């Protein structure tokens, strides 16, 4: 048996063994006592048992959530993540990214299980070229593709980053002949090597 103090996140889950375990939403932001055994994880407020989950191991990011722990009708409560909270933030990027966030939220029967993905998406997007990302997502949406998954979005961003870093073609050097109006003759512009110390004709 092991005891820990774990903080309840804004998605009203605690992270334990890389799994996300639901707790009652009114405890978001608080430190709670957690008892971990080989088979169960029990969350306490003082000596009161708040909830118990089967211990999840193996794949990272697994959720264990009880719908009863969510705010009523997923309402927007100060200090908590909510559907409206993420949609409002997405509007600052553009309608296509707003649709991507909506798809991500709709993918989960228990909406809170999408909040961490939404947060990761918006935090990552905020460090990139918003206009290019908005355009890329709009093209995919126009083609009827569902892009509301963090792994898909990361691939799109990686492609855009790769394109922006691609080596640009070299620009030819400027010619050293300048046209002169009149008889069509040209003035010769000496190269930098001509003016090096000891160069021939430097005093010419």
N, C-alpha and C positions, 0 to 999 in steps of 0.2 A: 504494500500500500504506500502511496506517495501523496503528499499534500502540497498544493501550490496556491498562490494568489494570482488570479488572472483578471484582466480588465475586460469588461463587456464593451464591444465595439459599437460604432454608430449603426451597424446593421444588426444589433442586439445578439451577436454571437461571440463566443470566446474561442480562441485558437488553442487547441490542445493536440499534441502529436501530429501537427500539420492538418488536423481536421477542424472543421468549424461547427461548433455545437451551440444550438440556440438556447437563449435564456429569455426571461420575461423582459419585454422592451423597456419597462420602467426602470430597469437596472443599467441601462446604457450609460457608459462612462464610469461605472463604479468598479472597484476591486472586490471580487468575491472569492471565498474559499472554495477550492476544488479538490475533491478526493478522487484519486486515480488508482484503480486496481487493474488486474490483468484483463478484466472483461467489461468494466463499467467506468463511467466518469460521472460523478455526482457533484452538482453545484449547490453551494450553501450560501445563505445570508445569515451570518452568525451561526446558530445551531439549526436554523430552519432549512429543510431541503427544498430547493426551488425546482429542480428538475434532475433527471437522470438519463444518461444516454449510454448506449452500447459503445464500447471503446472501438474506434475506427482506426485501422492501421493499413499500411500499404500505400495506395495512391494518395498523393497530396491534394489538399483542397476539397476533400469530401465533406458534405454537409449532413447534419442531423438536426432537423428543425421541426418544431411542433407549431402548427398553424395558430393555435390558441395563444402563442407568445407574441404574435404580431399586434401592432396597434389596430384598433377597430377600423375595418375597411381601408387598411393601409393609409390612414390619414397622415397628413404632414404634421409631425410633432417637432417642436423646436429641439435641436440637438440630435435628432435622428435622421438617418438617410430615409428617403421615400421616393416613390416614382416621380412625384412632381418636382422634388428637389433636383433630381438628375435631368429631367426634361428641361427645367428652367436653365440649368447650366449649359446644356447642349445647344440651346438657342443662340448662345454667344459664338458658336462655331458655324452654324448654318443649318438649313432644313434637312439636308441629307444626313448629316451626323446626328441630328435629332431623331431621324428615322432609325438609324443604326442603334441608338440607345433604346428606342422603343422596342425594336426587335429583340435586343438582349434581355430586356425586362420580361417580354412576353414568352421567352423560351422556358421559363421556370414556373412550375405550378405554385411554388411558394416564392413570391417575388423577392423577398429579402436575400435569397440565394444568388440573385443576380447583381446585388448592389456592389460587391467587391469588384466584379468585372467592369461594371459601369465606371467606378472610381478609377480603376487602372486605365481604362480607355481614355477618359477625359484628362487625367493627369499626364498620360503619355502624349496625347494629341496636343496639349498646351505647349509642348516643347518643340513642335514641328511646324511646318508651313501650313497654316490653316486653310489657305485658299486652294492649294494643291490637293490636300486631303479631301476637302469638301467636293472638289471636282471629281476626284477618283471614286469616292463613294457614290456620287450621283450617277456616274456612268454604270456602276454595278447595279444600283437600284433600278435604273432605267431598263437594264437587261433582265430584270426580274430575279436577281440573286439575293438570297438572304445572307447578309454579311454580319449579322449581329452575334458574332462570337469573337472573343479576344484573340484567339489564335489566327483567325482569318484577317483581322484588322492588323495584327503585327506583321503578317506577310505583306499586306498592302503598303504599310509604312516602310518596310524594309526595301521594297521595290522602288518606292519614290526616293528614299535616301540613296539607293544605289545609282539611280538615274542622275541625281544631282551631283554625285561625286565622280561621274564618268568623265574621263579626260576629254577636254575640248580640243577640236582640231587646231593645229598651229596656224597663226596668222602670218602671212608672208611679210618679210621685212620691206620697208618702204624703199622705193627706188632712189638712187642718188642723183638722178638727172631732173632738173627743174626746167620746165618749158619757159621760154622768154617770149613775150609778145613781140611781134614784128616779123623778122625774117625767118623765124622757125629755128633759130640757133638755140643752144642750151648752155646753161651755166653749170660747170662741174663743181659738185660739192665734195670736198675731200673727206675721206673716212677718218675715224678717230685714230687709226694707226699712224696716219701721216703726222700727227702732232705729238707723237711719243718722243721722248728725249733721245736725240741722236738720229731721229728719222731724216731721211734724205729730203732735201728741199725744204726743211723746216723754216728756213729763213727766207724762202722765196715769197 
